[in-house]
Amino acid sequence: MGLLLRVALIAVAGAALFVAGQVNGAAQLRPSPIAGAFTVGALAAALALLALAVLGTGEGDARRPPDRTLVVPMRATFLFVSAMALFGLAWLRGIPYPPLHDATPYHNDAIALNECAAQLVLARADPYDEFGILSCYGVRHIGADRTTPLRRGPFAGVEIYPTEEQMDAAWLAAQRWSAQCLGCLISIAPPDFPFVWRPSYPALSFMLIVPWVALGWDTGALYVLCLLVAMALVLIRAPASARAFLLTGLFGAVSLTAFTVGGSADLLYALPLVAAWLWRERRWSAVALGVACAVKQLAWPFAVFYVMQVAARDGWREAARRAAMAGGIFAAANAPFIALNAQAWWLGLVTPVAEPMFPRGAGLVFLSTTGALPLFPAGAYLALEAVAAVIVVLVAWWRRHASPELGVVLAMVPLFFAWRSLFSYFFLLPLFASAAVARMPLGDLAPAAARAAGAVTVLAMPAPGASAEPR
C-alpha cells in the first residue's frame, strides 16, 4: 500500500468521524433509529479505514510506482482531503468559536472537574476526597447538563438516560440540600447524589494543568496546544518529503481539530502517548507512556500493544523493563494521593466501571439508545467487549511483524462494543494512525511521483531530494 493511500485513508476516516460525531450529538438530544444506525456505521467504517491505513510494514511505500488506474480516484480523494484540511484549519483558527451550543469554556464535566481539582491542589487539598462539585459548578455558572448522571436516587428507574428536566430537578434538589445543611463540609454531597462528583481519572489529569490554572488561563487553549505539538511530533518523525501530505491529512481528519476546539481534555494523554508510540524503539518512550497512563485510563489499552511490540522487537525482558518504568511513573504520580486517602483515590479511579452508569456512546449500544435495537443487559455488552479485546490482542500478536503498527487502532476497537462507548474515545484515532504511518520506513517521496499518483495538497509540495530518514 502506498504512502499517499495511507494518508488518504486516515483523512477520510477522520472526516467520517467528524460527521459521525455531529450526528451522535444531535441524536442524543433527539433519538432517531436512522441517526443511530448512521453513527454506528460511520464509526465502524472509520475504524476499518484506519486499520487498513496501518496494515503492513510500510517499507518503501513512498517509492512505490503509482497505479495508473487509481490516479483519477486519488486526485478526487486528495481534492476532498484538501478541502477538509481547510475546514480543519478553520476550526483551529477558532471558526466557529465558541461552539454554537455552548458559550462557556467548560464543554463537559472532564474539563470542569479537572480545573476544579487543580484549584484544590493549589489550596493544598485532596481533590479525590474534598471535592465540592456544587460549588465548583456554581462558580463557573454551569449545571447538570455538564455532568455524568448515575442510575441511582431520582434516576434509579430511568432506563436509557434522564431528560434535561429530570437532571435539572435533581441538581436543584441537591443545591437546596446543600444550602440547608449548614454544618456540612463543602465536599459533602446529598445521599444518593445521582451525578459523578469526584475526579475519575489518574492524578496527572489535573496535576499537569496546575500551572496553567494558577495563571488563570483557559485550559481549552492548553488542550489545543497539545494537539498542535502532537501533530508537530508526527511531522518530525516522518520523512521530510512526506510531511506536507501528512499535515494535509492531519488537518483533513477534521475530527481532530473540531472536537479539540469544541472541548476535550483527552489531548493531555494523547500527546505523551503519541511520543511514546513514535519513538517506542527508545527506552525513554516508556516514560512518556507512563505519563499518558497517569493522565487517563484510555491510554491503558495502548500500553498493551506498546509492550507487545517492544517484546517482538527487543524481547520480553526489555518489554518487562519498559512496563516497570511506565508503572513506576504512574505510581509516582499518584503516590501522594494514595498516601492521603487511598480509598478515595481508588474510588475515583474506578468510577467509570464501578458506578451505575447509563448506556451512552457512539458504538454498538447507540443502536439501542436510539431505538434501532432493544437495550440488552450491561453484561452482554461487557461480554462482547471482552471477546473483542481477546481477538484484537491475538490478531496484533499474530501480525506483530507483518503489521507492527496495527495495535494503535486495534486498542480502541473493544470499546466499540462497550456499554459506554463515548465518541470521545475514538475521535483521536486519526492522530494515532498518523503517528503509526510516520514511523514506518517509507522511503523518499519524489514530487514527480506524488503528482503522477494524483496527489495534491493545499500546503506545499515535498522538496526535491529531501531525506527519507526519520529524525
Secondary structure, DSSP 8 states (H G I E B T S, - for coil): --HHHHHHHHHHHHHHHHHHHHHHHHHHHS--HHHHHHHHHHHHHHHHHHHHHT-S--TTGGGS---GGGHHHHHHHHHHHHHHHHHHHHHHTTSS-S-TT--SS--SHHHHHHHHHHHHHHTT--TTTS--HHHHHHHHT--GGGS-BBSSGGGTT-SS---HHHHHHHHHHHHHHHHH-TTS-TT---TT--B--S--S-THHHHTTHHHHHTT--HHHHHHHHHHHHHHHHHHHS-GGGHHHHHHHHHHSTHHHHHHHTT-STHHHHHHHHHHHHTTTSTTHHHHHHHHHTT-TTHHHHHHHHHHHHHHHH-HHHHHHHHHHHHHHHHHHHHHHHHHHHHHHHHHHTHHHHS-B--EESSTHHHHHTTSS----HHHHHHHHHHHHHHHHHHHHHTTTT-TTTHHHHTTGGGGGSSEE-GGGTTTHHHHHHHHHHTS------HHHHHHHT---SS----TT---S--
